[in-house]
């Protein structure tokens, strides 16, 4: 078999690169090495094993440091401005939401009040028709139900005097009907949003007698 032409270091036995005067492993001198041309140094360096990892060593350069600090300050100011802007937008959104909610509540209150006025007017007309037929208004025992269904003790009833049962106001409480002087007069009212928790009269109709 032909002997290998590759040379080995006499000290450590490592393979020697052509033209190298020193072993790359143990740094011992090669006795019969011939120097290579200076232009071939780059070729030799390429053959040296390397991890090829980028050098992360930071070099202090005053100019770069000042530029980096300026950039950091600029980014910090931009972040602060963004946070302030976001906070302002959130506050404005909350204010608009509250305003819209208040408007909705106000509109709903107005609608219920208009509905209550309309129902009270319907009852007032119906009670006047009842008075025309009987010369009196329903007494306390008969109540508003006498306008919709005939009481068993009442003859000559020509109702119904009202189209439907509106005895419950738009806030979920019953209208308060009070017969005065055994039906000679009446008072009909609603306590409004407060319902039965207050004695205050919110809207009212009464007899013309």
MDTraj code that builds the backbone (N, CA, C; nanometers):
import mdtraj as md
import numpy as np

residues = "UNK UNK UNK UNK UNK UNK UNK UNK UNK UNK UNK UNK UNK UNK UNK UNK UNK UNK UNK UNK UNK UNK UNK UNK UNK UNK UNK UNK UNK UNK UNK UNK UNK UNK UNK UNK UNK UNK UNK UNK UNK UNK UNK UNK UNK UNK UNK UNK UNK UNK UNK UNK UNK UNK UNK UNK UNK UNK UNK UNK UNK UNK UNK UNK UNK UNK UNK UNK UNK UNK UNK UNK UNK UNK UNK UNK UNK UNK UNK UNK UNK UNK UNK UNK UNK UNK UNK UNK UNK UNK UNK UNK UNK UNK UNK UNK UNK UNK UNK UNK UNK UNK UNK UNK UNK UNK UNK UNK UNK UNK UNK UNK UNK UNK UNK UNK UNK UNK UNK UNK UNK UNK UNK UNK UNK UNK UNK UNK UNK UNK UNK UNK UNK UNK UNK UNK UNK UNK UNK UNK UNK UNK UNK UNK UNK UNK UNK UNK UNK UNK UNK UNK UNK UNK UNK UNK UNK UNK UNK UNK UNK UNK UNK UNK UNK UNK UNK UNK UNK UNK UNK UNK UNK UNK UNK UNK UNK UNK UNK UNK UNK UNK UNK UNK UNK UNK UNK UNK UNK UNK UNK UNK UNK UNK UNK UNK UNK UNK UNK UNK UNK UNK UNK UNK UNK UNK UNK UNK UNK".split()
xyz = np.array([
    [0.0844, -0.1200, 0.0000],
    [0.0000, 0.0000, 0.0000],
    [0.0863, 0.1228, 0.0000],
    [0.0354, 0.2305, -0.0661],
    [0.1116, 0.3562, -0.0735],
    [0.0981, 0.4286, 0.0572],
    [0.2092, 0.4856, 0.0998],
    [0.2088, 0.5594, 0.2254],
    [0.1397, 0.6933, 0.2069],
    [0.0775, 0.7415, 0.3127],
    [0.0087, 0.8704, 0.3093],
    [0.1094, 0.9823, 0.2953],
    [0.0760, 1.0797, 0.2089],
    [0.1658, 1.1944, 0.1859],
    [0.1438, 1.3043, 0.2883],
    [0.0395, 1.2925, 0.3741],
    [0.0158, 1.3946, 0.4753],
    [0.1200, 1.3838, 0.5865],
    [0.1706, 1.5007, 0.6269],
    [0.2710, 1.5049, 0.7340],
    [0.2030, 1.5198, 0.8677],
    [0.2669, 1.4654, 0.9696],
    [0.2166, 1.4738, 1.1046],
    [0.3207, 1.5381, 1.1937],
    [0.2694, 1.6032, 1.3002],
    [0.3592, 1.6685, 1.3955],
    [0.4348, 1.5624, 1.4733],
    [0.5675, 1.5851, 1.4881],
    [0.6499, 1.4896, 1.5619],
    [0.6218, 1.4937, 1.7110],
    [0.5639, 1.6038, 1.7604],
    [0.5407, 1.6178, 1.9036],
    [0.4037, 1.5599, 1.9464],
    [0.2951, 1.6019, 1.8728],
    [0.1609, 1.5613, 1.9156],
    [0.0923, 1.4696, 1.8163],
    [0.1463, 1.4517, 1.6978],
    [0.0880, 1.3615, 1.5991],
    [-0.0247, 1.4227, 1.5187],
    [-0.0517, 1.5545, 1.5341],
    [-0.1591, 1.6186, 1.4593],
    [-0.1191, 1.6378, 1.3146],
    [-0.2192, 1.6474, 1.2276],
    [-0.1924, 1.6713, 1.0863],
    [-0.1393, 1.8118, 1.0668],
    [-0.0401, 1.8237, 0.9783],
    [0.0206, 1.9546, 0.9510],
    [-0.0306, 2.0080, 0.8188],
    [-0.0611, 2.1357, 0.8162],
    [-0.1033, 2.2008, 0.6927],
    [0.0196, 2.2316, 0.6078],
    [0.0055, 2.2233, 0.4785],
    [0.1212, 2.2498, 0.3905],
    [0.1728, 2.3932, 0.4070],
    [0.3035, 2.4072, 0.4162],
    [0.3646, 2.5380, 0.4257],
    [0.3659, 2.5981, 0.5631],
    [0.3133, 2.5291, 0.6635],
    [0.3123, 2.5836, 0.7995],
    [0.4410, 2.5484, 0.8703],
    [0.4993, 2.6463, 0.9385],
    [0.6235, 2.6238, 1.0131],
    [0.5959, 2.5823, 1.1574],
    [0.4733, 2.5937, 1.2013],
    [0.4388, 2.5564, 1.3385],
    [0.3127, 2.4711, 1.3365],
    [0.3063, 2.3802, 1.4303],
    [0.1884, 2.2953, 1.4459],
    [0.0760, 2.3806, 1.5061],
    [-0.0474, 2.3697, 1.4512],
    [-0.1600, 2.4485, 1.5009],
    [-0.2123, 2.3986, 1.6345],
    [-0.1758, 2.2751, 1.6734],
    [-0.2249, 2.2169, 1.7974],
    [-0.1309, 2.2440, 1.9138],
    [-0.0029, 2.2026, 1.8948],
    [0.0929, 2.2182, 2.0068],
    [0.1903, 2.3329, 1.9867],
    [0.1819, 2.3999, 1.8724],
    [0.2671, 2.5142, 1.8405],
    [0.4168, 2.4798, 1.8315],
    [0.4469, 2.3527, 1.8143],
    [0.5891, 2.3165, 1.7986],
    [0.6331, 2.3430, 1.6543],
    [0.7615, 2.3700, 1.6363],
    [0.8142, 2.4058, 1.5043],
    [0.8297, 2.2814, 1.4169],
    [0.7957, 2.3018, 1.2892],
    [0.8128, 2.1947, 1.1911],
    [0.9517, 2.2094, 1.1296],
    [1.0402, 2.1106, 1.1398],
    [1.1798, 2.1277, 1.0967],
    [1.1956, 2.1572, 0.9483],
    [1.1293, 2.0842, 0.8622],
    [1.1531, 2.0960, 0.7188],
    [1.0445, 2.1736, 0.6466],
    [0.9689, 2.2620, 0.7169],
    [0.8616, 2.3374, 0.6539],
    [0.9186, 2.4494, 0.5696],
    [0.8557, 2.4754, 0.4578],
    [0.8957, 2.5873, 0.3700],
    [0.7892, 2.6945, 0.3778],
    [0.8315, 2.8199, 0.3976],
    [0.7325, 2.9287, 0.4106],
    [0.6533, 2.9481, 0.2821],
    [0.5235, 2.9817, 0.2969],
    [0.4381, 3.0082, 0.1814],
    [0.4310, 3.1578, 0.1555],
    [0.3898, 3.1895, 0.0386],
    [0.3824, 3.3304, 0.0016],
    [0.2824, 3.4024, 0.0907],
    [0.3114, 3.5342, 0.1125],
    [0.2248, 3.6118, 0.2016],
    [0.0830, 3.6213, 0.1472],
    [0.0655, 3.6140, 0.0170],
    [-0.0672, 3.6239, -0.0408],
    [-0.1562, 3.5057, -0.0112],
    [-0.0945, 3.3960, 0.0344],
    [-0.1713, 3.2763, 0.0645],
    [-0.2140, 3.2667, 0.2102],
    [-0.1906, 3.3722, 0.2876],
    [-0.2263, 3.3696, 0.4301],
    [-0.3775, 3.3594, 0.4493],
    [-0.4533, 3.4267, 0.3634],
    [-0.5987, 3.4227, 0.3758],
    [-0.6524, 3.2828, 0.3511],
    [-0.5864, 3.2104, 0.2562],
    [-0.6296, 3.0732, 0.2298],
    [-0.6059, 2.9844, 0.3500],
    [-0.4927, 3.0078, 0.4150],
    [-0.4608, 2.9276, 0.5333],
    [-0.5608, 2.9550, 0.6454],
    [-0.5964, 3.0830, 0.6633],
    [-0.6876, 3.1188, 0.7714],
    [-0.8259, 3.0579, 0.7496],
    [-0.8675, 3.0438, 0.6237],
    [-0.9974, 2.9842, 0.5960],
    [-1.0032, 2.8383, 0.6379],
    [-0.8848, 2.7703, 0.6361],
    [-0.8823, 2.6296, 0.6713],
    [-0.8775, 2.6050, 0.8208],
    [-0.8585, 2.7103, 0.8996],
    [-0.8556, 2.6948, 1.0453],
    [-0.9981, 2.6746, 1.0958],
    [-1.0217, 2.5684, 1.1740],
    [-1.1579, 2.5449, 1.2260],
    [-1.2072, 2.6653, 1.3067],
    [-1.3357, 2.7002, 1.2869],
    [-1.3949, 2.8135, 1.3588],
    [-1.5451, 2.7896, 1.3753],
    [-1.6045, 2.8470, 1.4812],
    [-1.7489, 2.8368, 1.5032],
    [-1.8266, 2.9299, 1.4124],
    [-1.7570, 3.0259, 1.3518],
    [-1.8200, 3.1243, 1.2640],
    [-1.9293, 3.2045, 1.3338],
    [-1.9214, 3.2208, 1.4628],
    [-2.0193, 3.2986, 1.5368],
    [-1.9816, 3.4465, 1.5354],
    [-2.0844, 3.5350, 1.5298],
    [-2.0517, 3.6789, 1.5285],
    [-1.9925, 3.7231, 1.6617],
    [-1.9036, 3.8166, 1.6535],
    [-1.8379, 3.8705, 1.7725],
    [-1.9322, 3.9697, 1.8411],
    [-1.9665, 3.9376, 1.9656],
    [-2.0589, 4.0221, 2.0408],
    [-1.9877, 4.1219, 2.1314],
    [-1.8621, 4.1373, 2.1141],
    [-1.7868, 4.2304, 2.1975],
    [-1.8289, 4.3737, 2.1666],
    [-1.8662, 4.4485, 2.2713],
    [-1.9081, 4.5866, 2.2538],
    [-1.7867, 4.6782, 2.2674],
    [-1.7746, 4.7640, 2.1729],
    [-1.6647, 4.8616, 2.1751],
    [-1.7219, 4.9968, 2.2116],
    [-1.6660, 5.0604, 2.3131],
    [-1.7144, 5.1898, 2.3587],
    [-1.6719, 5.2983, 2.2613],
    [-1.7731, 5.3589, 2.1996],
    [-1.7490, 5.4718, 2.1092],
    [-1.8339, 5.5875, 2.1595],
    [-1.7764, 5.6985, 2.2046],
    [-1.8540, 5.8104, 2.2617],
    [-1.9637, 5.8602, 2.1689],
    [-1.9361, 5.8740, 2.0406],
    [-2.0360, 5.9260, 1.9479],
    [-2.1571, 5.8320, 1.9398],
    [-2.1291, 5.7026, 1.9337],
    [-2.2390, 5.6073, 1.9263],
    [-2.3187, 5.6031, 2.0557],
    [-2.2495, 5.6190, 2.1678],
    [-2.3183, 5.6190, 2.2962],
    [-2.4145, 5.7368, 2.3051],
    [-2.3719, 5.8528, 2.2641],
    [-2.4585, 5.9711, 2.2686],
    [-2.5790, 5.9538, 2.1770],
    [-2.5554, 5.8965, 2.0578],
    [-2.6672, 5.8730, 1.9658],
    [-2.7648, 5.7720, 2.0241],
    [-2.7107, 5.6679, 2.0911],
    [-2.7973, 5.5680, 2.1516],
    [-2.8807, 5.6283, 2.2647],
    [-2.8192, 5.7146, 2.3450],
    [-2.8930, 5.7792, 2.4526],
    [-3.0024, 5.8714, 2.3991],
    [-2.9707, 5.9434, 2.2925],
    [-3.0734, 6.0289, 2.2309],
    [-3.1906, 5.9466, 2.1797],
    [-3.1594, 5.8320, 2.1185],
    [-3.2647, 5.7457, 2.0672],
    [-3.3505, 5.6921, 2.1807],
    [-3.2865, 5.6537, 2.2924],
    [-3.3618, 5.6042, 2.4065],
    [-3.4529, 5.7120, 2.4645],
    [-3.3990, 5.8364, 2.4748],
    [-3.4825, 5.9457, 2.5255],
    [-3.5983, 5.9749, 2.4314],
    [-3.5727, 5.9688, 2.3017],
    [-3.6788, 5.9925, 2.2047],
    [-3.7864, 5.8844, 2.2130],
    [-3.7439, 5.7602, 2.2265],
    [-3.8408, 5.6503, 2.2390],
    [-3.9207, 5.6620, 2.3687],
    [-3.8533, 5.7061, 2.4756],
    [-3.9230, 5.7212, 2.6033],
    [-4.0292, 5.8310, 2.5947],
    [-3.9938, 5.9437, 2.5312],
    [-4.0912, 6.0515, 2.5143],
    [-4.2091, 6.0057, 2.4285],
    [-4.1789, 5.9305, 2.3219],
    [-4.2865, 5.8815, 2.2358],
    [-4.3795, 5.7877, 2.3122],
    [-4.3203, 5.7041, 2.4004],
    [-4.4016, 5.6127, 2.4799],
    [-4.4922, 5.6895, 2.5761],
    [-4.4362, 5.7931, 2.6402],
    [-4.5145, 5.8736, 2.7339],
    [-4.6290, 5.9441, 2.6622],
    [-4.5996, 5.9992, 2.5452],
    [-4.7039, 6.0664, 2.4671],
    [-4.8134, 5.9682, 2.4271],
    [-4.7740, 5.8463, 2.3886],
    [-4.8722, 5.7451, 2.3506],
    [-4.9608, 5.7073, 2.4693],
    [-4.8987, 5.6921, 2.5877],
    [-4.9770, 5.6571, 2.7062],
    [-5.0744, 5.7682, 2.7435],
    [-5.0284, 5.8933, 2.7358],
    [-5.1162, 6.0061, 2.7674],
    [-5.2313, 6.0130, 2.6675],
    [-5.2003, 5.9921, 2.5398],
    [-5.3044, 5.9944, 2.4371],
    [-5.4085, 5.8854, 2.4614],
    [-5.3608, 5.7656, 2.4939],
    [-5.4531, 5.6550, 2.5221],
    [-5.5406, 5.6861, 2.6429],
    [-5.4794, 5.7451, 2.7470],
    [-5.5570, 5.7801, 2.8665],
    [-5.6647, 5.8831, 2.8340],
    [-5.6286, 5.9829, 2.7532],
    [-5.7261, 6.0852, 2.7142],
    [-5.8398, 6.0230, 2.6344],
    [-5.8058, 5.9330, 2.5414],
    [-5.9090, 5.8675, 2.4609],
    [-6.0028, 5.7845, 2.5483],
    [-5.9459, 5.7165, 2.6482],
    [-6.0291, 5.6363, 2.7384],
    [-6.1237, 5.7257, 2.8177],
    [-6.0719, 5.8381, 2.8694],
    [-6.1562, 5.9298, 2.9465],
    [-6.2661, 5.9898, 2.8602],
    [-6.2307, 6.0263, 2.7376],
    [-6.3313, 6.0813, 2.6460],
    [-6.4380, 5.9773, 2.6141],
    [-6.3948, 5.8524, 2.5928],
    [-6.4905, 5.7455, 2.5636],
    [-6.5849, 5.7228, 2.6810],
    [-6.5308, 5.7244, 2.8030],
    [-6.6152, 5.7064, 2.9217],
    [-6.7145, 5.8209, 2.9350],
    [-6.6663, 5.9450, 2.9108],
    [-6.7559, 6.0611, 2.9200],
    [-6.8679, 6.0529, 2.8169],
    [-6.8333, 6.0133, 2.6936],
    [-6.9353, 5.9996, 2.5893],
    [-7.0349, 5.8896, 2.6238],
    [-6.9830, 5.7784, 2.6781],
    [-7.0712, 5.6689, 2.7160],
    [-7.1688, 5.7124, 2.8250],
    [-7.1181, 5.7852, 2.9251],
    [-7.2059, 5.8319, 3.0316],
    [-7.3097, 5.9292, 2.9777],
    [-7.2664, 6.0173, 2.8868],
    [-7.3608, 6.1133, 2.8280],
    [-7.4699, 6.0406, 2.7511],
    [-7.4314, 5.9405, 2.6727],
    [-7.5301, 5.8643, 2.5962],
    [-7.6256, 5.7891, 2.6883],
    [-7.5714, 5.7319, 2.7971],
    [-7.6569, 5.6600, 2.8906],
    [-7.7563, 5.7545, 2.9572],
    [-7.7108, 5.8739, 2.9931],
    [-7.8009, 5.9711, 3.0538],
    [-7.9093, 6.0143, 2.9559],
    [-7.8706, 6.0296, 2.8280],
    [-7.9697, 6.0656, 2.7263],
    [-8.0728, 5.9542, 2.7103],
    [-8.0251, 5.8280, 2.7095],
    [-8.1173, 5.7160, 2.6972],
    [-8.2146, 5.7121, 2.8139],
    [-8.1627, 5.7338, 2.9353],
    [-8.2489, 5.7336, 3.0536],
    [-8.3518, 5.8454, 3.0452],
    [-8.3064, 5.9639, 2.9997],
    [-8.3972, 6.0771, 2.9875],
    [-8.5051, 6.0507, 2.8834],
    [-8.4649, 5.9939, 2.7696],
    [-8.5625, 5.9631, 2.6642],
    [-8.6628, 5.8586, 2.7133],
    [-8.6123, 5.7570, 2.7816],
    [-8.7008, 5.6533, 2.8341],
    [-8.7973, 5.7107, 2.9366],
    [-8.7491, 5.8010, 3.0196],
    [-8.8353, 5.8644, 3.1203],
    [-8.9447, 5.9467, 3.0526],
    [-8.9073, 6.0213, 2.9489],
    [-9.0055, 6.1029, 2.8772],
    [-9.1110, 6.0161, 2.8101],
    [-9.0671, 5.9039, 2.7499],
    [-9.1625, 5.8143, 2.6844],
    [-9.2613, 5.7563, 2.7842],
    [-9.2134, 5.7166, 2.8995],
    [-9.3025, 5.6603, 3.0003],
    [-9.3984, 5.7660, 3.0543],
    [-9.3481, 5.8875, 3.0678],
    [-9.4353, 5.9936, 3.1159],
    [-9.5461, 6.0248, 3.0152],
    [-9.5095, 6.0274, 2.8850],
    [-9.6108, 6.0505, 2.7819],
    [-9.7133, 5.9372, 2.7791],
    [-9.6659, 5.8136, 2.7970],
    [-9.7574, 5.7000, 2.8002],
    [-9.8525, 5.7102, 2.9193],
    [-9.8003, 5.7502, 3.0345],
    [-9.8846, 5.7641, 3.1532],
    [-9.9888, 5.8740, 3.1334],
    [-9.9500, 5.9843, 3.0714],
    [-10.0464, 6.0918, 3.0446],
    [-10.1577, 6.0431, 2.9515],
    [-10.1193, 5.9673, 2.8477],
    [-10.2184, 5.9173, 2.7530],
    [-10.3159, 5.8223, 2.8219],
    [-10.2641, 5.7335, 2.9070],
    [-10.3515, 5.6382, 2.9759],
    [-10.4429, 5.7087, 3.0771],
    [-10.3919, 5.8107, 3.1439],
    [-10.4753, 5.8860, 3.2373],
    [-10.5865, 5.9594, 3.1632],
    [-10.5544, 6.0108, 3.0448],
    [-10.6579, 6.0778, 2.9641],
    [-10.7644, 5.9790, 2.9191],
    [-10.7221, 5.8559, 2.8816],
    [-10.8196, 5.7536, 2.8435],
    [-10.9124, 5.7206, 2.9597],
    [-10.8563, 5.7098, 3.0787],
    [-10.9382, 5.6809, 3.1967],
    [-11.0319, 5.7970, 3.2272],
    [-10.9839, 5.9186, 3.2094],
    [-11.0684, 6.0350, 3.2387],
    [-11.1911, 6.0370, 3.1472],
    [-11.1704, 6.0110, 3.0176],
    [-11.2828, 6.0081, 2.9241],
    [-11.3786, 5.8928, 2.9578],
    [-11.3210, 5.7774, 2.9903],
    [-11.4053, 5.6622, 3.0229],
    [-11.4867, 5.6873, 3.1493],
    [-11.4258, 5.7494, 3.2467],
    [-11.4981, 5.7792, 3.3707],
    [-11.6108, 5.8789, 3.3471],
    [-11.5899, 5.9730, 3.2566],
    [-11.6965, 6.0676, 3.2256],
    [-11.8126, 5.9974, 3.1548],
    [-11.7810, 5.9025, 3.0661],
    [-11.8884, 5.8247, 3.0021],
    [-11.9650, 5.7417, 3.1041],
    [-11.8920, 5.6840, 3.1973],
    [-11.9571, 5.6076, 3.3051],
    [-12.0474, 5.6999, 3.3858],
    [-12.0027, 5.8183, 3.4138],
    [-12.0817, 5.9154, 3.4919],
    [-12.2078, 5.9550, 3.4159],
    [-12.1961, 5.9646, 3.2824],
    [-12.3132, 6.0007, 3.2021],
    [-12.4228, 5.8961, 3.2144],
    [-12.3837, 5.7667, 3.2217],
    [-12.4820, 5.6590, 3.2291],
    [-12.5400, 5.6411, 3.3691],
    [-12.4592, 5.6656, 3.4737],
    [-12.5036, 5.6317, 3.6091],
    [-12.5137, 5.7523, 3.7015],
    [-12.4739, 5.8682, 3.6566],
    [-12.4823, 5.9868, 3.7413],
    [-12.3809, 5.9870, 3.8531],
    [-12.2870, 5.9001, 3.8455],
    [-12.1792, 5.8939, 3.9456],
    [-12.0594, 5.8226, 3.8844],
    [-11.9495, 5.8286, 3.9546],
    [-11.8283, 5.7563, 3.9134],
    [-11.8226, 5.6234, 3.9898],
    [-11.7403, 5.5291, 3.9436],
    [-11.7297, 5.4029, 4.0198],
    [-11.6898, 5.4284, 4.1638],
    [-11.7544, 5.3563, 4.2540],
    [-11.7186, 5.3741, 4.3951],
    [-11.5901, 5.2988, 4.4273],
    [-11.5498, 5.3050, 4.5517],
    [-11.4224, 5.2450, 4.5917],
    [-11.4236, 5.0939, 4.5727],
    [-11.5384, 5.0311, 4.5929],
    [-11.5463, 4.8859, 4.5780],
    [-11.5400, 4.8447, 4.4311],
    [-11.6055, 4.9200, 4.3444],
    [-11.6063, 4.8875, 4.2017],
    [-11.4718, 4.9169, 4.1363],
    [-11.4146, 5.0307, 4.1682],
    [-11.2834, 5.0687, 4.1155],
    [-11.2815, 5.0842, 3.9640],
    [-11.1620, 5.0840, 3.9094],
    [-11.1453, 5.1006, 3.7649],
    [-11.1928, 4.9790, 3.6873],
    [-11.2084, 4.8649, 3.7535],
    [-11.2535, 4.7444, 3.6844],
    [-11.3954, 4.7598, 3.6313],
    [-11.4760, 4.8504, 3.6908],
    [-11.6129, 4.8713, 3.6457],
    [-11.6185, 4.9320, 3.5071],
    [-11.5078, 4.9879, 3.4599],
    [-11.5042, 5.0444, 3.3258],
    [-11.4856, 4.9371, 3.2191],
    [-11.4315, 4.8231, 3.2565],
    [-11.3992, 4.7179, 3.1602],
    [-11.4979, 4.6008, 3.1662],
    [-11.5411, 4.5644, 3.2863],
    [-11.6363, 4.4525, 3.3031],
    [-11.7542, 4.4992, 3.3899],
    [-11.8705, 4.4453, 3.3642],
    [-11.9904, 4.4896, 3.4384],
    [-11.9923, 4.4304, 3.5790],
    [-12.0046, 4.5136, 3.6800],
    [-12.0211, 4.4615, 3.8159],
    [-12.1552, 4.3896, 3.8296],
    [-12.1585, 4.2867, 3.9114],
    [-12.2814, 4.2070, 3.9269],
    [-12.3946, 4.2870, 3.9907],
    [-12.3626, 4.3894, 4.0650],
    [-12.4641, 4.4690, 4.1356],
    [-12.5049, 4.5939, 4.0583],
    [-12.4539, 4.6097, 3.9357],
    [-12.4785, 4.7328, 3.8609],
    [-12.5620, 4.7018, 3.7369],
    [-12.6882, 4.7521, 3.7330],
    [-12.7769, 4.7318, 3.6174],
    [-12.7628, 4.8486, 3.5200],
    [-12.7918, 4.8245, 3.3935],
    [-12.7840, 4.9287, 3.2928],
    [-12.6426, 4.9603, 3.2476],
    [-12.5525, 4.8694, 3.2691],
    [-12.4110, 4.8902, 3.2299],
    [-12.3983, 4.8803, 3.0787],
    [-12.3384, 4.9786, 3.0137],
    [-12.3291, 4.9846, 2.8691],
    [-12.1832, 4.9779, 2.8198],
    [-12.1002, 4.9234, 2.8993],
    [-11.9576, 4.9177, 2.8655],
    [-11.9245, 4.8102, 2.7630],
    [-11.7996, 4.7838, 2.7434],
    [-11.6896, 4.8467, 2.8197],
    [-11.6670, 4.9930, 2.7805],
    [-11.6280, 5.0702, 2.8808],
    [-11.6071, 5.2132, 2.8611],
    [-11.4620, 5.2455, 2.8233],
    [-11.3773, 5.1436, 2.8265],
    [-11.2369, 5.1612, 2.7892],
    [-11.1937, 5.0388, 2.7091],
    [-11.1051, 5.0574, 2.6166],
    [-11.0678, 4.9504, 2.5238],
    [-10.9891, 4.8377, 2.5897],
    [-10.9063, 4.8680, 2.6833],
    [-10.8233, 4.7660, 2.7459],
    [-10.7951, 4.7979, 2.8910],
    [-10.7221, 4.7075, 2.9540],
    [-10.6865, 4.7249, 3.0949],
    [-10.5554, 4.8016, 3.1031],
    [-10.5622, 4.9240, 3.1511],
    [-10.4418, 5.0078, 3.1672],
    [-10.4166, 5.0373, 3.3152],
    [-10.4594, 4.9475, 3.4003],
    [-10.4530, 4.9744, 3.5435],
    [-10.3098, 4.9810, 3.5969],
    [-10.2131, 4.9244, 3.5229],
    [-10.0726, 4.9278, 3.5653],
    [-10.0011, 5.0379, 3.4869],
    [-9.9359, 5.1280, 3.5571],
    [-9.8698, 5.2411, 3.4906],
    [-9.7401, 5.1954, 3.4238],
    [-9.6764, 5.2799, 3.3421],
    [-9.5527, 5.2408, 3.2705],
    [-9.4370, 5.2050, 3.3605],
    [-9.4445, 5.2339, 3.4902],
    [-9.3350, 5.2005, 3.5828],
    [-9.3637, 5.0716, 3.6598],
    [-9.4743, 5.0030, 3.6256],
    [-9.5029, 4.8738, 3.6858],
    [-9.5872, 4.8776, 3.8117],
    [-9.6360, 4.9935, 3.8494],
    [-9.7235, 5.0043, 3.9670],
    [-9.8666, 5.0336, 3.9214],
    [-9.9619, 5.0010, 4.0054],
    [-10.1019, 5.0258, 3.9695],
    [-10.1377, 5.1731, 3.9882],
    [-10.2227, 5.2213, 3.8969],
    [-10.2764, 5.3566, 3.9152],
    [-10.3615, 5.3600, 4.0428],
    [-10.3557, 5.4719, 4.1119],
    [-10.4310, 5.4869, 4.2366],
    [-10.5624, 5.5585, 4.2050],
    [-10.6724, 5.4882, 4.2298],
    [-10.8060, 5.5464, 4.2077],
    [-10.8729, 5.5662, 4.3427],
    [-10.9166, 5.6885, 4.3665],
    [-10.9863, 5.7205, 4.4911],
    [-11.1238, 5.7781, 4.4570],
    [-11.2283, 5.7103, 4.5020],
    [-11.3654, 5.7596, 4.4848],
    [-11.3996, 5.8517, 4.6015],
    [-11.4451, 5.9704, 4.5719],
    [-11.4760, 6.0703, 4.6744],
    [-11.6273, 6.0864, 4.6864],
    [-11.6744, 6.0952, 4.8095],
    [-11.8180, 6.1153, 4.8379],
    [-11.9046, 6.0084, 4.7698],
    [-11.8599, 5.8831, 4.7840],
    [-11.9341, 5.7676, 4.7323],
    [-11.9576, 5.7772, 4.5814],
    [-11.8560, 5.8239, 4.5098],
    [-11.8623, 5.8279, 4.3640],
    [-11.9033, 5.9620, 4.3067],
    [-11.9251, 6.0609, 4.3891],
    [-11.9607, 6.1928, 4.3365],
    [-11.8414, 6.2596, 4.2693],
    [-11.7231, 6.2216, 4.3071],
    [-11.6003, 6.2756, 4.2470],
    [-11.4932, 6.1667, 4.2563],
    [-11.3827, 6.1905, 4.1922],
    [-11.2758, 6.0903, 4.1957],
    [-11.1391, 6.1595, 4.1809],
    [-11.0373, 6.0845, 4.2149],
    [-10.8970, 6.1264, 4.1956],
    [-10.8207, 6.0056, 4.1439],
    [-10.7529, 6.0229, 4.0321],
    [-10.6752, 5.9141, 3.9718],
    [-10.5342, 5.9652, 3.9461],
    [-10.4343, 5.8923, 3.9947],
    [-10.2967, 5.9416, 3.9794],
    [-10.1973, 5.8256, 3.9800],
    [-10.0739, 5.8591, 3.9436],
    [-9.9621, 5.7657, 3.9503],
    [-9.8490, 5.8304, 4.0287],
    [-9.7749, 5.7470, 4.0994],
    [-9.6610, 5.7973, 4.1762],
    [-9.5326, 5.7998, 4.0930],
    [-9.5407, 5.7569, 3.9689],
    [-9.4270, 5.7670, 3.8775],
    [-9.3168, 5.6673, 3.9060],
    [-9.1913, 5.7049, 3.8794],
    [-9.0786, 5.6108, 3.8935],
    [-9.0608, 5.5579, 4.0350],
    [-9.1005, 5.6360, 4.1360],
    [-9.0795, 5.5935, 4.2743],
    [-9.1795, 5.4869, 4.3188],
    [-9.2901, 5.4750, 4.2476],
    [-9.3878, 5.3717, 4.2802],
    [-9.4449, 5.3868, 4.4197],
    [-9.4558, 5.2744, 4.4873],
    [-9.5180, 5.2738, 4.6200],
    [-9.4226, 5.3162, 4.7304],
    [-9.3011, 5.3520, 4.6950],
    [-9.2051, 5.3951, 4.7978],
    [-9.2247, 5.5400, 4.8389],
    [-9.3169, 5.6114, 4.7752],
    [-9.3397, 5.7514, 4.8089],
    [-9.4896, 5.7812, 4.8037],
    [-9.5303, 5.8867, 4.8724],
    [-9.6692, 5.9326, 4.8686],
    [-9.6871, 6.0482, 4.7714],
    [-9.5813, 6.0852, 4.7032],
    [-9.5882, 6.1991, 4.6108],
    [-9.6653, 6.1611, 4.4861],
    [-9.7522, 6.2518, 4.4418],
    [-9.8290, 6.2312, 4.3194],
    [-9.7463, 6.2813, 4.2017],
    [-9.7234, 6.1933, 4.1046],
    [-9.6422, 6.2296, 3.9886],
    [-9.7280, 6.2910, 3.8773],
    [-9.8346, 6.2203, 3.8375],
    [-9.9307, 6.2697, 3.7394],
    [-10.0708, 6.2402, 3.7926],
    [-10.1661, 6.3279, 3.7605],
    [-10.2989, 6.3135, 3.8214],
    [-10.4078, 6.3646, 3.7269],
    [-10.5239, 6.3001, 3.7333],
    [-10.6478, 6.3512, 3.6745],
    [-10.7557, 6.3401, 3.7814],
    [-10.8551, 6.4276, 3.7749],
    [-10.9616, 6.4255, 3.8735],
    [-11.0929, 6.4644, 3.8061],
    [-11.2002, 6.4457, 3.8772],
    [-11.3328, 6.4740, 3.8235],
    [-11.3540, 6.6235, 3.8046],
    [-11.4440, 6.6581, 3.7123],
    [-11.4748, 6.7981, 3.6845],
    [-11.5865, 6.8505, 3.7738],
    [-11.6452, 6.7634, 3.8556],
    [-11.7570, 6.8055, 3.9403],
    [-11.7072, 6.8885, 4.0573],
])
top = md.Topology()
chain = top.add_chain()
for i, resn in enumerate(residues, 1):
    res = top.add_residue(resn, chain, resSeq=i)
    for name in ("N", "CA", "C"):
        top.add_atom(name, md.element.get_by_symbol(name[0]), res)
traj = md.Trajectory(xyz[None], top)
